[in-house]
Amino acid sequence: MRPSLLDPLFAPATALDGVGAKVADLLSNIVPGDVAGRDLRVGDLLFVLPHSLVDRRNRPGVALAPEGAVVTLELRVGRHHPSPPGRKNAPYRVYAFDETGEIALTFFHARAPWLEKMLPEGEQVLVSGRMEWFNGRPSMVHPDFIVPLAEAATLPLLEPVYPLTAGLSSKVLRRAIGQALDRLPALPEWQDESFLKRNAWSSFTDALRRLHAPEQAEDTDPENPFWRRLAYDELLAGQLSLALVRARVKRLSGRPLVGNGRIEAKIRAALPYRLTQSQEQAVREIHEDLATPERMVRLLQGDVGAGKTVVALLAMARAAEAGGQSALMAPTEILARQHFATIEPLARAAGLAAAVLTGREKGKERERVLAEIASGAVDFVIGTHALFQETVQFHDLALAVVDEQHRFGVHQRLAITAKGNAPDMLVMTATPIPRTLVLSAFGDMDVSRLTEKPAGRQPIRTVTLPMERLAELVERIRKALAEGQKAYWICPLVEESEEVPLTSAEDRYAALQKVFGAAVGLVHGRMKAQQKDEAMRAFKAGETRILVGTTVVEVGVDVSDATIIVIEHAERFGLAQLHQLRGRVGRGAQASSCVLLYKGPLGQTATRRLEVLRETEDGFVIAEEDLKLRGEGDLLGTKQSGTPGFRVARIETHADLLQAARDDARLILARDPELETPRGEALRLLLYLFGRDEAVRLLRAG
């Protein structure tokens, strides 16, 4: 049902001259956004924007051309000096001159007939390329452009420089983008006219054409008005799509979940601590949402160890008081079982039943759990994504809780809401997300933030240590173990790799076993679920005192008496990931340490990462710093998460446009909820252009 106006842009890229299947594959590597799982389209090429500019307007003449500069010279071709016979590596030189002097145009592995055709003796030509001087003699090796003087207008004086990939030439890319621009139809304006005037912005098509045909160096800067216009378009498309999802979710009218506080009081009485102020605030916000007839869609952000699970449990208690079931979905089996271990005793203390369901439950055990869920005998169900398969039928699902939200995109959020009678939804993340990214990726949600650590938690001392002091570190750990402490040792790889010269978890496990014997355990992602659980159980029980692992222990794994974490090759991890790993310790009342073991020399970004970790434990400060260092795409892991990455917008540059886009989207839908006005119809085109087809399908579905 896509409007036929957009057909030229949604045609396969292979419809363009010079773009076969092989070139299309190469182009897919540089196209921004996620095009995985579908054919490359003509319109995708429009968003491959140049990152810099080559200025060919400098025409100083041969004698005045500076070393290393890109220049354009008007020359008369003098004579050809082909490579001597039998000397394949010798250059072919063409000598040409202007009124200031002579220059050697130098070619390696050249074909003589082609050069004779391009540079006929006696003819005048324009030649552009980088100037070099050898022993006081001017030379230009493989000029970028050679054109007859009569065709001077075809020489690009300002040439955009695009990102490339191995096997793809700039000439092929420019030609493909040029054809895509030729197919760009005349589009109606979807932005408010007064808003465009206020910002001095051109139309969408004019902005695109200007970025691909820059007139000055500033035109390739994301801060320029043409780029900002397109960035705003993309942010508006994203905010419209999230607002439509939110409206759809809210429209599936929920029910008020109101309780008498009886179950909540029993759970609170069973807790060994009091909630922090920010936990109490989050509980209040959630209970207020649950009490309304509209469905709750709320994001609970909390730093590592901030106590999100307890907040979720009190929300589940409210659902139980109202007579409904709750489901908590975790991204991994280890986390699901850990949540179950935390929640089940508290549920029992309140007179409720909890069950766990992951891919591991098989046969009669699985049938029993499924029957209890369907009958309503179970109040709280904890599991992995297996919870939302068709075979799982709930008696009355009132609340769905999703842990580690950044791994589930908008589509998964909608799938979860299909279970039960329009259940309320609470999603949690221990990955602190900068405010701008919360708006861009989770704008369909209300947000609660936990900003304190639970009482009694000790600060974590963070130190950096070069690999050369490894023996000293092992000795310090020996003393710590003798004092009854436990330690994690994290490695970036599971096993040895020829491509990456890093110590693997298996190698480090073997090396530490020689020192500590059976006190060392191993856990990594390639182990079977039962092996992983057994390794975690042994570590928790104190049967092993050092747990060597990969990032499988990154999120949520809770061993309160682990007080040391060593992160080997810390320079290889992202800032947010280092912070997550550090959060495995400092979960009890004892002082804890994090050792960032690195191999020098360190680059500027790696140095800054390690500095930030030493300076602060505040996950939100760390997240903002990570955004500066890496940009939004890496931060959310958009390729893996189902969250669309941006094509034009750069959150670190265009954050100031995001709030305006969000406000605009809400105003548009308040006035035109079905996007049926002329502006609404134009906005539907915008949604298609930026790959938000799902939002248009929601409109069609009503």
Secondary structure, 3 states (H helix, E strand, C coil): CCCHHHHHHHCEHHHCCCCCHHHHHHHHCCCCCCCCCCCCEHHHHHHCCCCEEEECCCCCCCCCCCCCCEEEEEEEEEEEECCCCCCCCCCEEEEEEECCEEEEEEECCCCHHHHHHHCCCCCEEEEEEECEEECCEEEEECCCEEEEHHHHHHCCCEEEECCCCCCCCHHHHHHHHHHHHHCCCCCCCCCCHHHHHHHCCCCHHHHHHHHHCCCCHHHHCCCCHHHHHHHHHHHHHHHHHHHHHHHHHHHCCCCCCCCCCHHHHHHHHHCCCCCCHHHHHHHHHHHHHHHCCCCCEEEEEECCCCCHHHHHHHHHHHHHHCCCEEEEECCCHHHHHHHHHHHHHHHHHCCCCEEEECCCCCHHHHHHHHHHHHHCCCCEEEECHHHHCCCCCCCCEEEEEEECHHHCCHHHHHHHHCCCCCCEEEEEECCCCCHHHHHHHCCCCEEEEECCCCCCCCCEEEEEEEHHHHHHHHHHHHHHHHCCCEEEEECCECCCCCCCCCCEHHHHHHHHHHHHHHHEEEECCCCCHHHHHHHHHHHHHCCCCEEEECHHHCCCCCCCCEEEEEEECHHHCCHHHHHHHHCCCCCCCCCEEEEEEECCCCCHHHHHHHHHHHHCCCHHHHHHHHHHHHCHHHHHCHHHHCCCCCCCCCHHHHHHHHHHHHHHHHHHHHHCCCCCCHHHHHHHHHHHHCCCHHHHHHHHHC
